[in-house]
Amino acid sequence: LAAPRVATKNTHGTGCSLSSAIAAGLARGEGMGAAVRNAKAWVTAAIAAADRFSVGHGHGPVHHFHRYY
């Protein structure tokens, strides 16, 4: 699942967020392929929005709630 690289240092939590999003998709009844594609799209958008969310120092978290604010 290729995607353009997002220029941000805020990537903390990407792996856990991706696996949780896949599990949530499966729990909603999505097939494995759809769950992975949807999770990847969501995490990519969360990484792209991460610079709008400033928390702590160093590598900050992705913006999990990018759809809402």
Summary of the structure (lengths in Angstrom):
residues: 69
radius of gyration: 12.3
end to end distance: 26.3
largest distance: 38.0
contacts: 164
relative contact order: 0.24
helix: 49%
strand: 3%
